[in-house]
């Protein structure tokens, strides 16, 4: 068995979209998948990519992926890598592919002079939690994830325009 990790390309868009859907199904969140595949392709492979994707293969067959992007630690004064999603197809679990994907991202983080590699995990996903702990990952119990989306995001953004603090002002 040969495990390999490679960067995804625009030609991989249908594969990436299918892997995202499979992940959502596993996480019992299939109804939350709303992306338009063409827009996803623009955001991942267009002129200004917002994230990167690597494909994990076993014997040349895609069996998983990791989607990640850079964040920045003001305290460290250095970038980090945030792993948005990691997924290995059920039939490939236990093969070492998940560990290989994380090792690849850790090597990228070191190569890019990042201070850390971070991600979130669903609290019910005991197999993943156990796996991550076995790799030395730590819970960040003192931190709580916050999110603004949908209509709340629209309202908050409109407030910036009303108060004169638009992004155009920040650029000048």
BELNORFEN-V352118 format. One line per field, one symbol per residue. ss: DSSP state (H for helix, E for strand, - for the rest). burial: b if it has 24 or more other C-alpha atoms within 12 Angstrom, else e. A space follows every 50 residues. Layout:
BEGIN
ss=???
burial=???
END
This chain:
BEGIN
ss=--EEEEE--HHHHHHHHHHHHHHHHH---HHH----HHHHHHHHH----- -EEEEEEE--EEEEEEEEEEEEE----EEEEEEEEEEE-HHH----HHHH HHHHHHHHHHH-----EEE------HHHHHHHHH---------------H HHHHHHHHHHHH----HHHHH-
burial=eebbbbbbebeebebbbebbbbbeeeeeeeeeeeeeeeebbeebbeeeee bbbbbbbbeeebbbbbbbbbbeeeeeeebbbbbbbbbbbeeeeeebbbbb bbebbbebbeeeebbbbbbbbeeeeeebeeebeeeeeeeeeeeeeeeeee eeeeeeeeeeeeeeeeeeeeee
END
